[in-house]
Amino acid sequence: MMFVLGILLLFVGIMVSVAWHELGHYLAAKKFGIKVPEFFVGFGKTVWSRKVGETEFGVKAIPLGGYIRMIGMLPPAKGETLGRSRRTGPFQGLIDDARQQSAQDVLPQDADRQFYTRAPWKRIVVMAAGPFQNLILAVVLFAIAIMGIGVAGGADGTQNTTTISQVSQCVLPASAPATNECPADAPPTPAAAAGIQPGDEIVAFNGAPVVENDWRGLQEAIRAASGTVTITVERDGQRLDLTPTLIRTEARDLDEPSRIVEASFLGVTPVPIFVPQGPGVVVAQVGDVVVRTGQAIINLPERLPNLFGSAFLGAERDQDGPVGIVGVSRIGGEYLSAGFTATQEILFLINLLALVNISLFLFNLLPLPPLDGGQIFPALWEAVKKRIARLRGKPDPGPVDAAKLLPVAYVVALAFIGWSAILLVADLINPIATPF
């Protein structure tokens, strides 16, 4: 039940983020007097729609994005009248058809409400408004998570309760990749074998009382002990003595996490104490996520072979690779069904949705049609040309012909559809393994 709820919550959150993105375009377009006949979330067949004023708002069947339709996205060809005979050339017919389709949306009374007639800076604002809506939403979500709820364990990650959040089921080296599945030859953890359960509060270790919320002290005691120990837990108002037999294994040093040491291992994760942070932490978090997400987007082409192999050839999935809407929703479902506290679950969903919005912000700014950046770049180039012409005393060169980029737009769209299909298959049959 919680798994399904997690999937639904993340899916709805992503669709709301898409609608929020399109709302940015819509509001900016209306601000500058551009006519917007359609505002839809999704693609394909219309599931529901309602006309408000001159705009039809609705939802379509394929939930892989959204769009608003503004009139006059393509300028007429210089010195030509739409509707004349088609010109020759490998892509000219396609371009002419697109111009004619764009012109059909324009009624005589709307001639001055077309997108291309607006000043370049206004067109840039309209196209950038969508991605920046996602950035704004991401900042708000991170602020809610970091300033409102807090950072798990505090700024240094050391503030934890002595209540158990998770019990690891098997022993894996610290250097092993994160996974929620135990290999067949992996021994059970001492905690699992002894019957320790999530929600148990450890109140004594080998007869010595444990200071409430002093997880670091308890952790040091566990690592220094050996053999069979007695752990007293409080469960449902009763105290129980459990006797796990600790094992020695690889672990990360408490003071230098990058260093691997040998220590005794129990196999439990504590419920953290959530400590609210200041706005500086929010800014640092957003900046860090933007940089890491930007690097991930740049590296997408080199991820394709592994993604294709994991989708169709049975290859092992790259755990640091890309995930799609299905994959993200599935991660949310797995987290909600893993037995974390309500605070941890809310915090995880908020942070994950913020990450999705950072990805939408950066991806849509790529200077490739049909992405938003593919309209921003021609407008920037037009502004530069106009400026140069003005300085040289030349006449206004007119709008940059974005229609000439249509062949690129179709290639990018096909590539995106192919990528999305491969990603969908990989997320369905070979999903990212989560550590919970």
N, C-alpha and C positions, 0 to 999 in steps of 0.2 A: 504494500500500500504506500509506504513512504518512498519507495523507489519510483513508483508511478507519479506520486506527488512532486518529487524532485524534478522529474523530466518535464512535467507540465509547467511548473513554476519557471524553470529556465527557458523553456520554449516561449511562454507568454512574455517573459522579460525581454527576450531577443526580439520578438515581434513588436513590442512596445518601443524598443530602441530603434527599430527600423522606422516605425511611424513617427517617432520623435525627430529622426533624421530628416524625413520628408517634410515634416512640419516646418523645419528651418528654411528649406527651399521655398515652401509655400508662403510663409509670412514675409520673407524678403521679396519674393516676386510680387505679392500684393502691395507691399510698401512702395515699390517702384512702378506700379500701374500695369504690370504684365498680366495678361489674362491666363488663368489656370483652369482648363476645362475638367481635368481629372486629378484625383488624389487617391491612389490605391496602395494597399499593403498586399504583397504577393503578385503572382503573375498567372497568366492562363485564363481559365473561365471564371467569370464573376460569380461569387458565392452570395454576396450581399452588397447592395449599394443604396445610397440615398443622395439626392441632389439638394444642395443647400446653396441658394443663390445661383451663380453661374458655374459652380464646381460640383462634380459628382464624386462623393466620397464612398469608398467601399473596400471590400476584402475579396481577393481572388484565391483560387484553389491551390496554387503552388506556393508555399510559404518560403520562398528563397530570396526575399528582398522586397522592394517596393519602388514606387515612382510617382512623380507628379508630371503631368503633361502641360507644358507651356506653349503657347502659340508662337510661331515665327522663330523657332530654334535655328533654322537655316536661312541665310539671306538669299535673295534671288541672284542668279548668275549675272555678272556685269554685262550690260548691253544686250540682254536677252529677255524675252517674254516667256513666262511659264506657259506651257501648253503647246509650244511649237514642236516640230519634229525632233526626235531624239538624235543626239549626236553620236558619232562613232567613238570607239575606244573600249578597252577591256572593262573599265569600271564606270564609264560615262553614263551608260543606261541606268545603272543602279543609282548614281548620284542624281540624275534627272528625275527618276521616280521618287526619290526621297524629297527632292525639292517640291515636286508637285503635291505629294502627300502633305508636306508641311504647309503649303499654300492653301490647301483645301480647308484647313482649320480656321483660316483668317476671313472673317466677314468684313464687308466694306467699312462698317463702323468700328472695327477693331484694328484697322491698319496701323494706328499709332500705339498699339498695346502689345506689339510683338517683341520677343526677347532680343533679337539682334539689333533692334533700333535703340536700345538703351546704351548709355555710355559704357565703355569697357569696365570702369571701376564698379558700376552697378551690377554688371553681369558677373563680375568676380565675386561680389558680395553675395549674390543670389546662389551661385554654385558652391561657394565656401561655407554658406550658412548651414547646410546639412551636416558636413563633417564636424563643424565646430559645435553643433548641437550635441553630437556624440561626445565630444571632448568635455563640454559643460556637464553633461550627465555623468560622465566618468568621475569628474572632480567632485561632484555632489555625492556620488555613491561612496567614493573613497573617504570623503569628509565624514559621512554618516558612520562608516565603519571604524575609522581611526579616531575621530574626535568624539563621536557619540557613543559607540560601543567600546572601543579600545583595541589595543594590540595584545594578542595572546602572549602572556608571559611578560608583558611590559616591554620597554624599549630594548632591553638586553636579553629578553627571552627566558629569564631565570625565575620569574614569579609564577609559581604553579601551586595548586592545591595538592593535598595528599589523597585526593579522591581519584579513582581510576576512571579514565575515559575510554581506553581501549586495551584489550588484551591481545597481544600478538599470538598467532596460532602456531608458528613454527620459527625455528632459529635460522636466520640468514646472516652472512657476514655483513658488516657495515658498508663494505665496498660493493655489495650486490645492488642491482637496479631495483627501484621501487616496484612492488607488485602486490596484488591482493590475493594471489594464488600461491599455495605452498608446493614446492617440488615434492615428488614422491619420496625422495630420500632425505628430506629435511626433518629433523627431530622436532617434537613439540616443545614449546617453550616451557620453562619451569612453572610460570604463572598459569598457563593453560592446563598443564598436567596436574597442578595442585588445586584447581577449581576456583581460582580468583576470577571475579566477574566485573564487568563495567559497572560503575556505581558504588563499588566497595570503597570504603574509606580506611586507609591504613592508619591504625592508631598505635601500634607497637611493632618493634622489630627486634627479634631475639630477646623479648622481655623488656626492652628499654622503650619507654613512651616516645612516640614521635610527636614533635612539636607541630601543631596545626599549621598547615600551609608551608612547612619547611621541606619542600620537595628536594631541594639541593642537598640538605643534610641526609635525608633518607637515601637519595641516589648515591651519595658517597659511601654510606654504610653498606648498601647492597653491593657496590663494586668492590669494596674491601673484604667482604665476607667470602666464605667458601663452603662447599658441601651443603648439607641440609640445614635450613634455617626455619625459625618460627615467625610467621607473620600474622599478627592479629588484625582482623578487619571488622568494621562495623557494617552490617548489612541488614536492612529493614528493622533497625532498632536493636539488633542482637549482635553480640561479639562472637566471632569465630576464630579459632586458631588453625591456620593452614600451614603445611610444612613442605614448601617447594625445595627441590634440590637444585641449587644454583649451578650454572655451568660457566666455564671460561670461554670467551669468544672475542672476536674483534669488536671494538667499539670506538666511537669518536671521543677524543679527549674533551673533558668538560670545559677546559679553559682555552684550548686550541682545537676547534672542531675539524680543522683540516688535517689534523694528525690522528692516525689510527693507533690505538693502544690495545693491550689485552686487559680485560676486566671481567668480573663476574656479571652475569646477565640474568634478569628476571623475566622481562618481556611484557612490560606494561607502559602505558602512556598516561600521564596525569591530565586532569582537567585544568586548563590554564586559568590564571587570574587575568581578567581583561582590564588593562590600564589605559584610560583615555589619554591621547597625545595631543600636542598642539598643532596649529596650522602648518608649521614648518615641516612636520613629518608628512603631512598630506602632500605638500609641494614636492618633497624629496621622493615620495612614493610615485607620484604621477610622472615625474621626470624620469625615474628609473624604469618604469613600465613603458613609457614612450620610447626610450632608447632601445630596450630589449625587444619590444614588439617591432620597431623599425628594422632592427637587424634580422629578426625572424622573417619579415616580409621580403627583405632583400635576398635572403637565402632560400626562398620558396622553390626556385627552379632546381636547385641541387637536391631538394627533398623529393622530387617527383619519382626518381627510380625506386626508392624505398617504398613510397606510398603505393605505386603501381604494383610492386612485388608483394606487399602485404595485403593488397586488395585481391589480386588474381593469381599469385604464384606461391602463396603460403609462406612468404618470407616473414621474419619477425618484425613487428611494428616498431618503428622508431618512437621511443617513449617521449622524446622531446620534439616530435614532429607536429605538423598542423592537425587541427581537428575542426570539423564542421559543426553546423547547427545540431545535427543528431548526436555527434560526439560530445559536445558541450552539455547538451541536455542529459545525456546518459551519465556523465560524470556527476552532475547535480543529483540525479536519482540515486547513484551509488553512495554518495556522501550522506544523503538523508536517511538511507537505510542501514548505515554503518553503526548507529547507536551513539552518535555524539550528542552533546547537550543542545538544547534549543538555541542557546546563544551562539555556540559554535556553528550550527547549521545556518542560522540567519547571516552570520558574518561571512561564511563561505560563499553563500549565494550572492550576497551583495558584492563581494570582491570579484567573483567570477563574472558577474554581469558588467562590472566596471572594466574588466579586462576586455570583454567583448566590445564594449563601446570604444576603447582605445584602438582596437584593431579596425573597427569601422571608420574611425577618424582618419587613421593613417592610410589605410588601403584606398579609400575614396579620393585621397589627395594625389594619388599617382597620376602623372600627366599623360594618361592613356584614355582615349575615348573607348567605350561610352561612360567611363567613370567621371566623377565630378571634376577631377583634375584635367580631364581631356577637354573640358570647356573653359577651364580657368586659363590654361596655357594659350589658346588662341586669343583670348581677351587680353592677356598680358602682351602678347606679340602685337596685337592691334594698337594697344596704348603706346608701345614703343614706336611703331611705324608713324602713328599720328604725331608724336612728339618730334620725331626726326623731320617729318614733312613740314611741321610748323617752324622749326628752327631754320630750315633751308628755304622757307618762303614758298613751298610747294602746296598745291591743293590737297585737301583731305583725301587720303587714299581709300577711304570707305572701310566697311567691315571686312575683317579677315574671313575668307570663305571656309567655314568649318565643314562644309559639305565634302570638301576634298579629303577630309580625314575619315570619311565613312568606310572606305575599304579597311583601314586600320581598326575601326570600331567593330566591324564584323569579325575580323580575325581575333581580336581580343575577346569579344563576346563568345565566340566558339571555343576559344581556349579556356575561358572561365567556366563554360558549361561542362566541358570535358573534365576539367579539374574538379568541379563540384561533384560530378558523377563518380569519379574515382574516390574522392574523399568520402562520399556517402557509402559506397560499397565497403571501404576500409573501416569506417565507423560502425557499420552493421555487423560485419563478419570477423573483423580483427581489431577490436577497439583498443584504445590506449588502456594499459593496465594501471589501475589506481592503487595506492598503498593503503586503502581503507576498505 
